Amino acid sequence: MDPVKILLIDDDSDDQEIFTWVIKSIDPLLVVDNATDGVQALEKLKGEHYRPHLIFLDLNMPRMHGLDCLKHIREISWLNKCPVIVYSTSSNPQDISKCRQAGADDYIVKGNEMSVIRQDLSQALKKYNPRLPTIHE
Amino acid sequence: MNKDTTFLTDIEALKAIGHTWLEAIIHSSDDAIISKDLNGIISSWNEGAHRIFGYTQEEMIGQPILRLIPKDRWNEETVILDRLKKGQRVDHFETKRLTKDGTLLDISLSISPIRDRKGCVIGASKIARDITPQKEAERIVAEGRERFRKELETTVQERTHELAELNMRLAKSNYELEQFAYIASHDLQEPLRKIHVFSELLEEGLQQGADPAVLRGHLHKMKSASSRMSRLIKDVLEYSRLSRAESSVAIVDLNEILREVLIEFDLWIAEKKAVVSVDVLPSVPGTASQLRQLFRNLIGNSLKFCRQQPYISVKVSKALPAMLPSLLQSRKGISFILIDFQDNGIGFDQQHAERIFAIFQRLNSQDAYSGSGIGLALCKKIVENHGGAITATSEPGNGAAFHVFLPA
């Protein structure tokens, strides 16, 4: 069976590192892939052979804003069933509703503490992971 | 000789020509004292009347009083006679009367009925006072009041206008401050978050006996995050300081400014093998420290956002009115110079040309090109402090040009 692949689209390398660390600590079998902005992400995703099981998407990125990237992702037919979770520092209600309307399955505000980040991400994995992982609380 | 003596002498003189004491009083009065019968025919005419109206006694006795009254006021005589026949007085009636030479005088009339022994009204005694000087004074006061009222109104209007403008500026300033505070606090949260999270990771790593290299990596991230915060705070302070009007304005030699900035960057220029070509620049009125900051930010950006050997040029020309950005179009009577900063760096999409001057806006990720995103916002503030404007043109991959307009 293919390992579960998670794609994180985020320009901040620190956030990439933290994310990967936490996901791996929840389930070491999960594969975390990175794209540094929306343009790079879409290049990857438009190749039919690249099928992540779950996408986490930041909003404030250079070259293409996360919301636009989200809209493009939702136009890709073979990714219709792939959950897209917006993962951003913005807690602006307008951002949240725009993302929902554009087809995001969920919206998580990036936590400031490890415990919060771990909780948020493990809950997200429980909810959206096609295969139940072993959750380390 | 005192007044009383003069008076007595006059009386003596009058007595000498046959006047009684009372006649003398009437004749020496400044006011016109006239008597008439109920048909309005004049029966007595004093010196005062002569002086005021110009007619002699001989000319007026037996004449109708109407000779003194302007045609448009003849009805007054009818009203006056009516009252007199009823035995009523007329007190301090302000009106106008004609003199012998046709002048219209402002007059105050007091008229009382004359009765015979039986008590029947047989005529009227009229005292007319020339109130022209009084009226003139009243007119001057009224004019003065009107002028004052108009001036007051103008001043109030001006002040109201000034206040409205001030209010607008305050509202704008408040709005900018709110935006600024929001963005600053938001931008400060990012590095703070990193410091917190990496310190927690460091703690966990220490407990779990992780590889020192990994732990050092966390520490390094914390340090660079705190540097970002301190740079951001420094930039924020600098930006807010710029909002205040500078007191030290002088004629600044821009060649000197450019020279100083290039010296600041000499190591970097040597490292990148940058080539900088400059025109001879003029001197402009301004604040040297701010203009230096402007040049520093623009040249620094050209050096930073360049992946190859940087070619930077600084050219100056006279700004033709057609070239001026809309912000400056309304500034009549001021001539502007245009300084073009051109580089061969990564450039940017022209659609972002205005956004890049907004505070804390970065087009690139922190990892690719470090910076707080305040540099161009500072440039804009500085240029606007000097009464100018700044615009940019670019194409991704084809360098960028920054157009600085400054009053000459």
Interface residues (C-beta under 8 A of the other chain):
Chain A: D11 D12 S13 D14 I18 W21 T36 D37 M61 P62 T89 K110 N112 E113 M114 I117
Chain B: H186 Q189 E190 L192 R193 K194 H196 V197 F198 E200 L201 E204 K221 A225 R362 L363 N364 S365 Q366 D367 A368
